Each structure stands twice: as C-alpha cells, then as structure tokens.
Amino acid sequence: MPPEIVFWLAVLVLCLIVEANTVTLVSMWFALGALAALISVMPGGPFWLSLIVFAVTSAGSLLLLRPVCKQYLKKKDTRTNADRNIGETGLCTESIDNGAGQGAVRLLGKEWTARSVDGTVIAEGAQVRVESIAGVKLIVSPLPTPVRDEAATS
C-alpha cells in the first residue's frame, strides 16, 4: 500500500477517534478533509494535491457545515419550577447580610436562604423581590417601604 494512502488513512482514523472522545464537533471537519484527501491519492494522485484537497475540504466543511450542525445540536435550557419565583415578592424572615453569609426569605409558603443582589443589608420583616436564583439561594432586592401618613391614621 502506498505511503500516501496509509498517511491519510491514519489521519482519518485519528480524527474520528478524537471526535468520538470529545463529541463536540472538534475534528469532524478534519476527518472529512482527510477522507477527501484519501480519495484524491487513491488513483495515484500526487501528495501535494492531497494536501490542498485536505485544506480546502476541511476549511470549507468547517465554514459551511459547522453553523448548521451547531444550530441542531444547540443545548436547550430546561426551566425548573424554581424559575416561577423570579419576580415574586417575599418576606424577609432573617436579616440578609451577604458579608455574614446569612439571610432567609419566606416565599410562597417555603423558607429560602437569600442574599442581597447589591450587598446591602436587608432587615428582618422587609418585603423583597426575587431577582434571580443562584443554586438554592434567592437573590433579592428590597422593596420600598410604604410611607405612612400619620395625619390619616389619627
């Protein structure tokens, strides 16, 4: 067997092994290029021509096929039930202090550990709005406290 065929066959197998171990479309394009180069040297074509065929096929398949493949293999975010808490209002049941690593919020009947979105200390009893969730902690911001009109209450 001519050495050119052995070379391109080895490159093809190596690229396929790498692709099988990564499964992220890293070397598939080079495997296609190696296959095209192997086909170009089979009838006795020159090695320099197979190098050009390899480069053009690899680059072309990378530029043309990768965007299409990425679209179909795109990871879809799975929403969880916890996502429904974002934007909800809760009651601070333990003062929230990011520096001390403490804080709790009662939200929809459940107790959550909580942290302040901007690092401010939020007093116990304050109303808070859930901005996001980080792991099992609510990231909250304080809601403005309503101003009482003393004249209206007396």
PyMOL commands that place a pseudoatom at each C-alpha (Angstrom):
pseudoatom trace, name=CA, resn=MET, resi=1, chain=A, elem=C, hetatm=0, pos=[0.000, 0.000, 0.000]
pseudoatom trace, name=CA, resn=PRO, resi=2, chain=A, elem=C, hetatm=0, pos=[1.427, 3.421, -0.933]
pseudoatom trace, name=CA, resn=PRO, resi=3, chain=A, elem=C, hetatm=0, pos=[2.567, 5.583, 1.994]
pseudoatom trace, name=CA, resn=GLU, resi=4, chain=A, elem=C, hetatm=0, pos=[0.225, 8.442, 0.990]
pseudoatom trace, name=CA, resn=ILE, resi=5, chain=A, elem=C, hetatm=0, pos=[-2.808, 6.189, 1.436]
pseudoatom trace, name=CA, resn=VAL, resi=6, chain=A, elem=C, hetatm=0, pos=[-1.504, 4.941, 4.783]
pseudoatom trace, name=CA, resn=PHE, resi=7, chain=A, elem=C, hetatm=0, pos=[-0.886, 8.532, 5.912]
pseudoatom trace, name=CA, resn=TRP, resi=8, chain=A, elem=C, hetatm=0, pos=[-4.372, 9.811, 5.055]
pseudoatom trace, name=CA, resn=LEU, resi=9, chain=A, elem=C, hetatm=0, pos=[-5.998, 6.681, 6.445]
pseudoatom trace, name=CA, resn=ALA, resi=10, chain=A, elem=C, hetatm=0, pos=[-4.131, 7.243, 9.718]
pseudoatom trace, name=CA, resn=VAL, resi=11, chain=A, elem=C, hetatm=0, pos=[-5.161, 10.923, 9.809]
pseudoatom trace, name=CA, resn=LEU, resi=12, chain=A, elem=C, hetatm=0, pos=[-8.779, 9.928, 9.153]
pseudoatom trace, name=CA, resn=VAL, resi=13, chain=A, elem=C, hetatm=0, pos=[-8.805, 7.310, 11.920]
pseudoatom trace, name=CA, resn=LEU, resi=14, chain=A, elem=C, hetatm=0, pos=[-7.074, 9.672, 14.358]
pseudoatom trace, name=CA, resn=CYS, resi=15, chain=A, elem=C, hetatm=0, pos=[-9.611, 12.449, 13.672]
pseudoatom trace, name=CA, resn=LEU, resi=16, chain=A, elem=C, hetatm=0, pos=[-12.501, 10.024, 14.142]
pseudoatom trace, name=CA, resn=ILE, resi=17, chain=A, elem=C, hetatm=0, pos=[-11.046, 8.777, 17.441]
pseudoatom trace, name=CA, resn=VAL, resi=18, chain=A, elem=C, hetatm=0, pos=[-10.652, 12.356, 18.684]
pseudoatom trace, name=CA, resn=GLU, resi=19, chain=A, elem=C, hetatm=0, pos=[-14.215, 13.169, 17.593]
pseudoatom trace, name=CA, resn=ALA, resi=20, chain=A, elem=C, hetatm=0, pos=[-15.606, 10.068, 19.297]
pseudoatom trace, name=CA, resn=ASN, resi=21, chain=A, elem=C, hetatm=0, pos=[-13.906, 11.064, 22.547]
pseudoatom trace, name=CA, resn=THR, resi=22, chain=A, elem=C, hetatm=0, pos=[-14.950, 14.725, 22.512]
pseudoatom trace, name=CA, resn=VAL, resi=23, chain=A, elem=C, hetatm=0, pos=[-18.403, 14.636, 20.853]
pseudoatom trace, name=CA, resn=THR, resi=24, chain=A, elem=C, hetatm=0, pos=[-18.223, 18.400, 20.307]
pseudoatom trace, name=CA, resn=LEU, resi=25, chain=A, elem=C, hetatm=0, pos=[-17.579, 18.553, 16.555]
pseudoatom trace, name=CA, resn=VAL, resi=26, chain=A, elem=C, hetatm=0, pos=[-13.930, 19.439, 17.014]
pseudoatom trace, name=CA, resn=SER, resi=27, chain=A, elem=C, hetatm=0, pos=[-12.216, 17.225, 14.476]
pseudoatom trace, name=CA, resn=MET, resi=28, chain=A, elem=C, hetatm=0, pos=[-15.109, 16.068, 12.274]
pseudoatom trace, name=CA, resn=TRP, resi=29, chain=A, elem=C, hetatm=0, pos=[-14.184, 18.715, 9.702]
pseudoatom trace, name=CA, resn=PHE, resi=30, chain=A, elem=C, hetatm=0, pos=[-10.608, 17.425, 9.510]
pseudoatom trace, name=CA, resn=ALA, resi=31, chain=A, elem=C, hetatm=0, pos=[-11.886, 13.864, 9.201]
pseudoatom trace, name=CA, resn=LEU, resi=32, chain=A, elem=C, hetatm=0, pos=[-13.913, 14.967, 6.171]
pseudoatom trace, name=CA, resn=GLY, resi=33, chain=A, elem=C, hetatm=0, pos=[-10.802, 16.652, 4.770]
pseudoatom trace, name=CA, resn=ALA, resi=34, chain=A, elem=C, hetatm=0, pos=[-8.724, 13.515, 5.370]
pseudoatom trace, name=CA, resn=LEU, resi=35, chain=A, elem=C, hetatm=0, pos=[-11.357, 11.390, 3.638]
pseudoatom trace, name=CA, resn=ALA, resi=36, chain=A, elem=C, hetatm=0, pos=[-11.329, 13.704, 0.598]
pseudoatom trace, name=CA, resn=ALA, resi=37, chain=A, elem=C, hetatm=0, pos=[-7.506, 13.674, 0.568]
pseudoatom trace, name=CA, resn=LEU, resi=38, chain=A, elem=C, hetatm=0, pos=[-7.509, 9.870, 0.818]
pseudoatom trace, name=CA, resn=ILE, resi=39, chain=A, elem=C, hetatm=0, pos=[-9.852, 9.661, -2.169]
pseudoatom trace, name=CA, resn=SER, resi=40, chain=A, elem=C, hetatm=0, pos=[-7.619, 12.062, -4.129]
pseudoatom trace, name=CA, resn=VAL, resi=41, chain=A, elem=C, hetatm=0, pos=[-4.482, 9.911, -3.656]
pseudoatom trace, name=CA, resn=MET, resi=42, chain=A, elem=C, hetatm=0, pos=[-6.177, 6.538, -4.262]
pseudoatom trace, name=CA, resn=PRO, resi=43, chain=A, elem=C, hetatm=0, pos=[-5.925, 6.685, -8.056]
pseudoatom trace, name=CA, resn=GLY, resi=44, chain=A, elem=C, hetatm=0, pos=[-2.267, 7.714, -7.761]
pseudoatom trace, name=CA, resn=GLY, resi=45, chain=A, elem=C, hetatm=0, pos=[-2.674, 11.480, -7.345]
pseudoatom trace, name=CA, resn=PRO, resi=46, chain=A, elem=C, hetatm=0, pos=[0.281, 13.498, -6.050]
pseudoatom trace, name=CA, resn=PHE, resi=47, chain=A, elem=C, hetatm=0, pos=[0.680, 14.088, -2.326]
pseudoatom trace, name=CA, resn=TRP, resi=48, chain=A, elem=C, hetatm=0, pos=[0.836, 17.891, -2.733]
pseudoatom trace, name=CA, resn=LEU, resi=49, chain=A, elem=C, hetatm=0, pos=[-2.599, 17.797, -4.367]
pseudoatom trace, name=CA, resn=SER, resi=50, chain=A, elem=C, hetatm=0, pos=[-3.997, 15.765, -1.468]
pseudoatom trace, name=CA, resn=LEU, resi=51, chain=A, elem=C, hetatm=0, pos=[-2.688, 18.398, 0.960]
pseudoatom trace, name=CA, resn=ILE, resi=52, chain=A, elem=C, hetatm=0, pos=[-4.589, 21.091, -0.943]
pseudoatom trace, name=CA, resn=VAL, resi=53, chain=A, elem=C, hetatm=0, pos=[-7.714, 18.910, -1.084]
pseudoatom trace, name=CA, resn=PHE, resi=54, chain=A, elem=C, hetatm=0, pos=[-7.410, 18.323, 2.677]
pseudoatom trace, name=CA, resn=ALA, resi=55, chain=A, elem=C, hetatm=0, pos=[-7.049, 22.034, 3.478]
pseudoatom trace, name=CA, resn=VAL, resi=56, chain=A, elem=C, hetatm=0, pos=[-9.856, 23.178, 1.172]
pseudoatom trace, name=CA, resn=THR, resi=57, chain=A, elem=C, hetatm=0, pos=[-12.283, 20.436, 2.251]
pseudoatom trace, name=CA, resn=SER, resi=58, chain=A, elem=C, hetatm=0, pos=[-11.552, 20.911, 5.957]
pseudoatom trace, name=CA, resn=ALA, resi=59, chain=A, elem=C, hetatm=0, pos=[-11.922, 24.692, 5.806]
pseudoatom trace, name=CA, resn=GLY, resi=60, chain=A, elem=C, hetatm=0, pos=[-14.988, 24.529, 3.567]
pseudoatom trace, name=CA, resn=SER, resi=61, chain=A, elem=C, hetatm=0, pos=[-16.805, 21.993, 5.718]
pseudoatom trace, name=CA, resn=LEU, resi=62, chain=A, elem=C, hetatm=0, pos=[-15.890, 23.921, 8.855]
pseudoatom trace, name=CA, resn=LEU, resi=63, chain=A, elem=C, hetatm=0, pos=[-17.229, 27.191, 7.457]
pseudoatom trace, name=CA, resn=LEU, resi=64, chain=A, elem=C, hetatm=0, pos=[-20.323, 25.773, 5.756]
pseudoatom trace, name=CA, resn=LEU, resi=65, chain=A, elem=C, hetatm=0, pos=[-21.481, 22.868, 7.918]
pseudoatom trace, name=CA, resn=ARG, resi=66, chain=A, elem=C, hetatm=0, pos=[-20.491, 23.854, 11.457]
pseudoatom trace, name=CA, resn=PRO, resi=67, chain=A, elem=C, hetatm=0, pos=[-23.103, 26.638, 11.841]
pseudoatom trace, name=CA, resn=VAL, resi=68, chain=A, elem=C, hetatm=0, pos=[-25.848, 24.268, 10.641]
pseudoatom trace, name=CA, resn=CYS, resi=69, chain=A, elem=C, hetatm=0, pos=[-24.701, 21.487, 12.980]
pseudoatom trace, name=CA, resn=LYS, resi=70, chain=A, elem=C, hetatm=0, pos=[-24.424, 23.864, 15.947]
pseudoatom trace, name=CA, resn=GLN, resi=71, chain=A, elem=C, hetatm=0, pos=[-27.993, 25.006, 15.374]
pseudoatom trace, name=CA, resn=TYR, resi=72, chain=A, elem=C, hetatm=0, pos=[-29.315, 21.440, 15.518]
pseudoatom trace, name=CA, resn=LEU, resi=73, chain=A, elem=C, hetatm=0, pos=[-27.123, 20.427, 18.450]
pseudoatom trace, name=CA, resn=LYS, resi=74, chain=A, elem=C, hetatm=0, pos=[-27.878, 23.581, 20.456]
pseudoatom trace, name=CA, resn=LYS, resi=75, chain=A, elem=C, hetatm=0, pos=[-28.432, 22.844, 24.137]
pseudoatom trace, name=CA, resn=LYS, resi=76, chain=A, elem=C, hetatm=0, pos=[-31.884, 23.804, 25.264]
pseudoatom trace, name=CA, resn=ASP, resi=77, chain=A, elem=C, hetatm=0, pos=[-32.307, 25.334, 28.717]
pseudoatom trace, name=CA, resn=THR, resi=78, chain=A, elem=C, hetatm=0, pos=[-34.592, 23.331, 30.930]
pseudoatom trace, name=CA, resn=ARG, resi=79, chain=A, elem=C, hetatm=0, pos=[-36.772, 25.532, 33.052]
pseudoatom trace, name=CA, resn=THR, resi=80, chain=A, elem=C, hetatm=0, pos=[-37.478, 24.365, 36.558]
pseudoatom trace, name=CA, resn=ASN, resi=81, chain=A, elem=C, hetatm=0, pos=[-40.294, 25.119, 38.961]
pseudoatom trace, name=CA, resn=ALA, resi=82, chain=A, elem=C, hetatm=0, pos=[-37.954, 27.434, 40.863]
pseudoatom trace, name=CA, resn=ASP, resi=83, chain=A, elem=C, hetatm=0, pos=[-37.929, 29.816, 37.872]
pseudoatom trace, name=CA, resn=ARG, resi=84, chain=A, elem=C, hetatm=0, pos=[-41.502, 30.820, 38.653]
pseudoatom trace, name=CA, resn=ASN, resi=85, chain=A, elem=C, hetatm=0, pos=[-40.203, 32.505, 41.829]
pseudoatom trace, name=CA, resn=ILE, resi=86, chain=A, elem=C, hetatm=0, pos=[-38.335, 35.187, 39.883]
pseudoatom trace, name=CA, resn=GLY, resi=87, chain=A, elem=C, hetatm=0, pos=[-40.218, 38.459, 40.175]
pseudoatom trace, name=CA, resn=GLU, resi=88, chain=A, elem=C, hetatm=0, pos=[-42.282, 37.270, 43.172]
pseudoatom trace, name=CA, resn=THR, resi=89, chain=A, elem=C, hetatm=0, pos=[-42.477, 39.176, 46.451]
pseudoatom trace, name=CA, resn=GLY, resi=90, chain=A, elem=C, hetatm=0, pos=[-41.392, 37.541, 49.696]
pseudoatom trace, name=CA, resn=LEU, resi=91, chain=A, elem=C, hetatm=0, pos=[-40.967, 38.406, 53.355]
pseudoatom trace, name=CA, resn=CYS, resi=92, chain=A, elem=C, hetatm=0, pos=[-37.511, 38.582, 54.927]
pseudoatom trace, name=CA, resn=THR, resi=93, chain=A, elem=C, hetatm=0, pos=[-37.626, 36.252, 57.967]
pseudoatom trace, name=CA, resn=GLU, resi=94, chain=A, elem=C, hetatm=0, pos=[-33.942, 36.637, 58.897]
pseudoatom trace, name=CA, resn=SER, resi=95, chain=A, elem=C, hetatm=0, pos=[-31.947, 39.770, 58.149]
pseudoatom trace, name=CA, resn=ILE, resi=96, chain=A, elem=C, hetatm=0, pos=[-29.960, 39.384, 54.938]
pseudoatom trace, name=CA, resn=ASP, resi=97, chain=A, elem=C, hetatm=0, pos=[-26.276, 40.169, 55.239]
pseudoatom trace, name=CA, resn=ASN, resi=98, chain=A, elem=C, hetatm=0, pos=[-24.065, 38.899, 52.413]
pseudoatom trace, name=CA, resn=GLY, resi=99, chain=A, elem=C, hetatm=0, pos=[-20.894, 39.575, 54.418]
pseudoatom trace, name=CA, resn=ALA, resi=100, chain=A, elem=C, hetatm=0, pos=[-22.065, 37.396, 57.302]
pseudoatom trace, name=CA, resn=GLY, resi=101, chain=A, elem=C, hetatm=0, pos=[-23.486, 34.777, 54.939]
pseudoatom trace, name=CA, resn=GLN, resi=102, chain=A, elem=C, hetatm=0, pos=[-26.937, 34.897, 56.475]
pseudoatom trace, name=CA, resn=GLY, resi=103, chain=A, elem=C, hetatm=0, pos=[-30.448, 35.645, 55.399]
pseudoatom trace, name=CA, resn=ALA, resi=104, chain=A, elem=C, hetatm=0, pos=[-33.761, 33.935, 54.818]
pseudoatom trace, name=CA, resn=VAL, resi=105, chain=A, elem=C, hetatm=0, pos=[-36.948, 34.748, 52.935]
pseudoatom trace, name=CA, resn=ARG, resi=106, chain=A, elem=C, hetatm=0, pos=[-40.402, 33.176, 53.125]
pseudoatom trace, name=CA, resn=LEU, resi=107, chain=A, elem=C, hetatm=0, pos=[-41.744, 32.871, 49.613]
pseudoatom trace, name=CA, resn=LEU, resi=108, chain=A, elem=C, hetatm=0, pos=[-44.926, 31.091, 48.554]
pseudoatom trace, name=CA, resn=GLY, resi=109, chain=A, elem=C, hetatm=0, pos=[-45.038, 29.194, 51.844]
pseudoatom trace, name=CA, resn=LYS, resi=110, chain=A, elem=C, hetatm=0, pos=[-41.436, 27.991, 51.697]
pseudoatom trace, name=CA, resn=GLU, resi=111, chain=A, elem=C, hetatm=0, pos=[-38.335, 29.186, 53.527]
pseudoatom trace, name=CA, resn=TRP, resi=112, chain=A, elem=C, hetatm=0, pos=[-35.352, 30.010, 51.281]
pseudoatom trace, name=CA, resn=THR, resi=113, chain=A, elem=C, hetatm=0, pos=[-31.841, 31.141, 52.073]
pseudoatom trace, name=CA, resn=ALA, resi=114, chain=A, elem=C, hetatm=0, pos=[-31.321, 34.524, 50.475]
pseudoatom trace, name=CA, resn=ARG, resi=115, chain=A, elem=C, hetatm=0, pos=[-28.660, 37.044, 49.543]
pseudoatom trace, name=CA, resn=SER, resi=116, chain=A, elem=C, hetatm=0, pos=[-28.960, 40.688, 48.575]
pseudoatom trace, name=CA, resn=VAL, resi=117, chain=A, elem=C, hetatm=0, pos=[-28.457, 41.483, 44.903]
pseudoatom trace, name=CA, resn=ASP, resi=118, chain=A, elem=C, hetatm=0, pos=[-26.237, 44.514, 45.626]
pseudoatom trace, name=CA, resn=GLY, resi=119, chain=A, elem=C, hetatm=0, pos=[-24.788, 43.547, 49.007]
pseudoatom trace, name=CA, resn=THR, resi=120, chain=A, elem=C, hetatm=0, pos=[-26.960, 45.846, 51.107]
pseudoatom trace, name=CA, resn=VAL, resi=121, chain=A, elem=C, hetatm=0, pos=[-28.203, 44.577, 54.463]
pseudoatom trace, name=CA, resn=ILE, resi=122, chain=A, elem=C, hetatm=0, pos=[-31.957, 43.946, 54.444]
pseudoatom trace, name=CA, resn=ALA, resi=123, chain=A, elem=C, hetatm=0, pos=[-33.728, 43.979, 57.793]
pseudoatom trace, name=CA, resn=GLU, resi=124, chain=A, elem=C, hetatm=0, pos=[-35.968, 41.200, 59.051]
pseudoatom trace, name=CA, resn=GLY, resi=125, chain=A, elem=C, hetatm=0, pos=[-39.614, 41.868, 58.198]
pseudoatom trace, name=CA, resn=ALA, resi=126, chain=A, elem=C, hetatm=0, pos=[-38.835, 43.770, 54.991]
pseudoatom trace, name=CA, resn=GLN, resi=127, chain=A, elem=C, hetatm=0, pos=[-40.566, 42.890, 51.754]
pseudoatom trace, name=CA, resn=VAL, resi=128, chain=A, elem=C, hetatm=0, pos=[-38.221, 41.764, 48.991]
pseudoatom trace, name=CA, resn=ARG, resi=129, chain=A, elem=C, hetatm=0, pos=[-38.495, 40.918, 45.317]
pseudoatom trace, name=CA, resn=VAL, resi=130, chain=A, elem=C, hetatm=0, pos=[-36.713, 37.888, 43.866]
pseudoatom trace, name=CA, resn=GLU, resi=131, chain=A, elem=C, hetatm=0, pos=[-34.322, 38.998, 41.106]
pseudoatom trace, name=CA, resn=SER, resi=132, chain=A, elem=C, hetatm=0, pos=[-32.682, 35.640, 40.342]
pseudoatom trace, name=CA, resn=ILE, resi=133, chain=A, elem=C, hetatm=0, pos=[-31.775, 32.260, 41.781]
pseudoatom trace, name=CA, resn=ALA, resi=134, chain=A, elem=C, hetatm=0, pos=[-28.196, 31.094, 42.339]
pseudoatom trace, name=CA, resn=GLY, resi=135, chain=A, elem=C, hetatm=0, pos=[-28.141, 27.424, 43.217]
pseudoatom trace, name=CA, resn=VAL, resi=136, chain=A, elem=C, hetatm=0, pos=[-30.536, 27.141, 46.169]
pseudoatom trace, name=CA, resn=LYS, resi=137, chain=A, elem=C, hetatm=0, pos=[-30.343, 30.798, 47.196]
pseudoatom trace, name=CA, resn=LEU, resi=138, chain=A, elem=C, hetatm=0, pos=[-32.695, 33.570, 46.222]
pseudoatom trace, name=CA, resn=ILE, resi=139, chain=A, elem=C, hetatm=0, pos=[-31.016, 36.769, 45.094]
pseudoatom trace, name=CA, resn=VAL, resi=140, chain=A, elem=C, hetatm=0, pos=[-33.332, 39.545, 46.264]
pseudoatom trace, name=CA, resn=SER, resi=141, chain=A, elem=C, hetatm=0, pos=[-33.703, 43.301, 46.305]
pseudoatom trace, name=CA, resn=PRO, resi=142, chain=A, elem=C, hetatm=0, pos=[-35.627, 45.240, 48.936]
pseudoatom trace, name=CA, resn=LEU, resi=143, chain=A, elem=C, hetatm=0, pos=[-38.964, 46.740, 48.013]
pseudoatom trace, name=CA, resn=PRO, resi=144, chain=A, elem=C, hetatm=0, pos=[-39.514, 50.327, 49.048]
pseudoatom trace, name=CA, resn=THR, resi=145, chain=A, elem=C, hetatm=0, pos=[-41.407, 50.534, 52.319]
pseudoatom trace, name=CA, resn=PRO, resi=146, chain=A, elem=C, hetatm=0, pos=[-44.689, 52.404, 52.046]
pseudoatom trace, name=CA, resn=VAL, resi=147, chain=A, elem=C, hetatm=0, pos=[-44.684, 55.780, 53.751]
pseudoatom trace, name=CA, resn=ARG, resi=148, chain=A, elem=C, hetatm=0, pos=[-47.439, 56.061, 56.364]
pseudoatom trace, name=CA, resn=ASP, resi=149, chain=A, elem=C, hetatm=0, pos=[-49.415, 59.220, 56.525]
pseudoatom trace, name=CA, resn=GLU, resi=150, chain=A, elem=C, hetatm=0, pos=[-49.610, 59.978, 60.283]
pseudoatom trace, name=CA, resn=ALA, resi=151, chain=A, elem=C, hetatm=0, pos=[-52.420, 62.548, 59.807]
pseudoatom trace, name=CA, resn=ALA, resi=152, chain=A, elem=C, hetatm=0, pos=[-54.638, 59.972, 58.075]
pseudoatom trace, name=CA, resn=THR, resi=153, chain=A, elem=C, hetatm=0, pos=[-54.164, 57.361, 60.843]
pseudoatom trace, name=CA, resn=SER, resi=154, chain=A, elem=C, hetatm=0, pos=[-55.014, 59.693, 63.748]
for i in range(1, 154): cmd.bond("trace and resi %d" % i, "trace and resi %d" % (i + 1))
show_as sticks, trace
zoom trace
